[in-house]
Amino acid sequence: MAILNTRLTNGVAANIHASSGSSAITTIHLCNTTGATVTANVYVVTGSGISANANNAIYTNISITAQNTYVIETEKFILANGDSIRANCSAADSVTATVSSIGI
């Protein structure tokens, strides 16, 4: 099992997990470390060279109140080589994304 932490930006959605080989995402935690409410977006992007956009969004404008964490754990994502999970938020450096994954 692997854990990866990524600070989110408010611009282009950053990779919070890039699959090399096949992998399964077991949980994603979005932790707001600021004193204000922020929103976040999460995308599942299939293949390289594809941008994160409305066509591959799985969560949009998730409201995360100050000093709280939003946990995505009810659905496991199975990714092929080159697939990725990306995310961004409404205020740069306000959310840390933690992804738990396992190779399959």
Phi, psi and omega in degrees: 000144180235147177238133178226128177252135180221131173280131183272150176256174176257013178252230179301136180298128181271151172295126171252349170199128174240123185279129170244108193088200178263140179213161176238133175270122182267320175209155172229127177247130176246106187254117176277113183263011183254178179265012181229155176290137176229166174243156180222156178232143178230138183230145170250113186252122181266119178084162179275158179081002179260138179267155175285127181203186183300335181289340180234018177287137175246336174220130178232139178050046174293123179274122179240112183291166183308133175059030180236168182233136174256126184247130176252108184218355185280338180235132177266137179256126177260120184246142174269171177306128179092347176285159180211158170252129180233157181205157172212174182215172186282343180223119184307141175059028179254345183232133172255125176263127176242122182246131173254126181222163178218137176290145178229000000 
